[in-house]
Amino acid sequence: MNGNPSNNGMGEIVETVARWLRGFILVYGISVVLYGHLSPGGGFEGGVVIACGFILLTLAGGEQQGQRFFSRRMALGFGSAGLLIFLVLALIGMGRADGAFLQNVIGTSDQAWFTLFSGGLIPLLNIGIGLLVASLLFLVFTLLATVGTAPEKEDPEGDDS
């Protein structure tokens, strides 16, 4: 923190530990997103883990430190990209003659079972959902953290009832 009292971080030790944990948390979140069709997890759960990594950085180092790694503009961009990925993949199946919304159009062979590429469309949908959830959860956190509290209204007549 370098002795700067205007930075609202938690301290040098907490900030250092958060920086060390950042990579592990993000890699774990990415693996939960990618392997969600094979194990418990998926886009939503992995997105929450990824968002928690950025929230930890923001809480430990202050708002400026958190915005350096994942700014609001970047979060909006990734959230929009995640939603676009999900919608495009969901609508691709409708383009076929017998198509339906969210129809799996990527076939996989029997030899690919229980591998990363065995889920057809599901891993790609998980990536879109993970981007969307991580970005929007981080945005909700930053917006709630910056909103000030409203002062209490004073009773103009002085009644305590």
C-alpha positions as CSV (number, residue, x, y, z in Angstrom):
1,M,0.0,0.0,0.0
2,N,3.1,2.2,0.3
3,G,1.7,4.3,3.1
4,N,-1.0,5.8,1.0
5,P,-4.1,6.4,3.3
6,S,-6.4,7.3,0.4
7,N,-6.3,3.8,-1.0
8,N,-9.0,1.8,0.7
9,G,-7.2,-1.6,0.7
10,M,-7.0,-3.9,3.6
11,G,-3.2,-3.8,4.2
12,E,0.0,-4.9,2.6
13,I,-0.1,-8.5,3.9
14,V,-3.7,-9.1,2.7
15,E,-3.0,-7.5,-0.7
16,T,0.1,-9.7,-1.2
17,V,-1.8,-12.9,-0.3
18,A,-4.6,-11.9,-2.6
19,R,-2.1,-11.3,-5.5
20,W,-0.6,-14.8,-4.8
21,L,-4.0,-16.5,-4.8
22,R,-5.3,-14.6,-7.9
23,G,-3.9,-17.0,-10.4
24,F,-5.0,-20.1,-8.6
25,I,-8.5,-18.9,-8.2
26,L,-8.8,-17.9,-11.9
27,V,-7.4,-21.2,-13.1
28,Y,-9.7,-23.1,-10.9
29,G,-12.7,-21.1,-12.1
30,I,-11.7,-21.6,-15.8
31,S,-11.4,-25.4,-15.2
32,V,-14.8,-25.5,-13.6
33,V,-16.2,-23.8,-16.7
34,L,-14.4,-26.0,-19.2
35,Y,-15.1,-29.3,-17.4
36,G,-18.6,-28.5,-16.3
37,H,-20.1,-31.2,-18.6
38,L,-17.9,-33.9,-17.1
39,S,-18.0,-33.0,-13.4
40,P,-20.0,-30.8,-11.1
41,G,-19.8,-27.3,-12.2
42,G,-20.4,-25.4,-15.4
43,G,-20.6,-21.9,-16.6
44,F,-22.5,-20.4,-13.7
45,E,-20.4,-21.9,-11.0
46,G,-17.1,-21.2,-12.7
47,G,-18.2,-17.7,-13.4
48,V,-18.9,-17.1,-9.8
49,V,-15.4,-18.4,-8.8
50,I,-13.8,-16.2,-11.4
51,A,-15.8,-13.2,-10.2
52,C,-14.8,-13.9,-6.6
53,G,-11.1,-13.8,-7.7
54,F,-11.5,-10.3,-9.0
55,I,-13.7,-9.3,-6.0
56,L,-10.9,-10.5,-3.7
57,L,-8.4,-8.3,-5.5
58,T,-10.7,-5.3,-5.2
59,L,-11.4,-5.9,-1.5
60,A,-7.7,-6.5,-0.6
61,G,-6.2,-3.7,-2.7
62,G,-8.9,-1.1,-3.0
63,E,-11.1,0.0,-5.9
64,Q,-8.2,1.3,-8.0
65,Q,-6.3,-1.9,-7.7
66,G,-9.3,-4.0,-8.7
67,Q,-10.1,-1.7,-11.7
68,R,-6.6,-2.2,-12.9
69,F,-7.1,-5.9,-13.4
70,F,-10.7,-6.0,-14.5
71,S,-12.3,-2.6,-15.2
72,R,-16.0,-1.9,-15.6
73,R,-15.7,-1.3,-19.3
74,M,-13.9,-4.7,-19.7
75,A,-16.5,-6.4,-17.6
76,L,-19.3,-4.9,-19.8
77,G,-17.5,-6.1,-22.9
78,F,-16.9,-9.7,-21.6
79,G,-20.5,-9.8,-20.4
80,S,-21.8,-8.8,-23.8
81,A,-19.6,-11.2,-25.5
82,G,-20.7,-14.1,-23.2
83,L,-24.4,-13.3,-23.9
84,L,-23.7,-13.1,-27.7
85,I,-21.9,-16.4,-27.6
86,F,-24.7,-18.1,-25.8
87,L,-27.4,-16.6,-28.1
88,V,-25.6,-17.4,-31.3
89,L,-24.9,-21.0,-30.3
90,A,-28.5,-21.4,-29.1
91,L,-29.9,-20.1,-32.4
92,I,-27.7,-22.1,-34.6
93,G,-29.8,-25.2,-34.1
94,M,-32.9,-23.3,-35.3
95,G,-31.3,-22.9,-38.7
96,R,-31.6,-26.6,-39.5
97,A,-34.7,-28.0,-41.1
98,D,-35.6,-30.0,-37.9
99,G,-33.9,-27.6,-35.6
100,A,-34.8,-26.3,-32.3
101,F,-33.5,-23.7,-29.8
102,L,-30.3,-25.0,-28.1
103,Q,-30.2,-28.1,-30.4
104,N,-26.8,-29.8,-30.2
105,V,-25.3,-29.4,-33.7
106,I,-21.8,-30.7,-32.9
107,G,-21.6,-34.4,-33.1
108,T,-18.9,-36.3,-31.2
109,S,-17.6,-39.8,-31.7
110,D,-17.8,-42.6,-29.1
111,Q,-14.0,-42.4,-28.7
112,A,-14.3,-38.9,-27.4
113,W,-16.5,-39.8,-24.4
114,F,-15.3,-38.3,-21.1
115,T,-12.9,-35.9,-22.7
116,L,-13.0,-32.1,-23.0
117,F,-14.5,-32.3,-26.5
118,S,-17.2,-34.9,-25.7
119,G,-19.9,-32.4,-24.8
120,G,-20.8,-31.1,-28.2
121,L,-22.3,-27.6,-27.8
122,I,-22.3,-27.7,-23.9
123,P,-18.7,-26.6,-23.3
124,L,-19.1,-23.7,-25.7
125,L,-22.3,-22.7,-24.0
126,N,-20.6,-23.0,-20.6
127,I,-17.9,-20.6,-21.8
128,G,-20.5,-18.0,-22.8
129,I,-22.4,-18.4,-19.5
130,G,-19.1,-18.2,-17.5
131,L,-18.1,-14.9,-19.2
132,L,-21.6,-13.5,-18.6
133,V,-21.8,-14.5,-14.9
134,A,-18.3,-13.5,-14.0
135,S,-18.6,-10.1,-15.6
136,L,-22.1,-9.3,-14.3
137,L,-21.4,-10.5,-10.8
138,F,-18.3,-8.3,-10.7
139,L,-20.2,-5.4,-12.0
140,V,-22.9,-5.8,-9.4
141,F,-20.3,-5.9,-6.7
142,T,-18.5,-2.7,-7.9
143,L,-21.8,-0.9,-8.3
144,L,-23.0,-1.9,-4.8
145,A,-19.6,-1.0,-3.3
146,T,-19.6,2.5,-4.8
147,V,-23.2,3.4,-3.9
148,G,-23.3,5.6,-0.8
149,T,-25.9,5.3,1.9
150,A,-28.8,7.8,2.0
151,P,-29.0,10.0,5.0
152,E,-32.0,9.3,7.3
153,K,-35.0,11.5,6.8
154,E,-35.7,13.9,9.6
155,D,-39.3,14.2,10.8
156,P,-40.3,17.8,10.1
157,E,-42.8,17.9,12.9
158,G,-40.6,16.3,15.5
159,D,-42.9,13.4,16.2
160,D,-41.4,10.3,17.7
161,S,-44.5,8.2,17.0
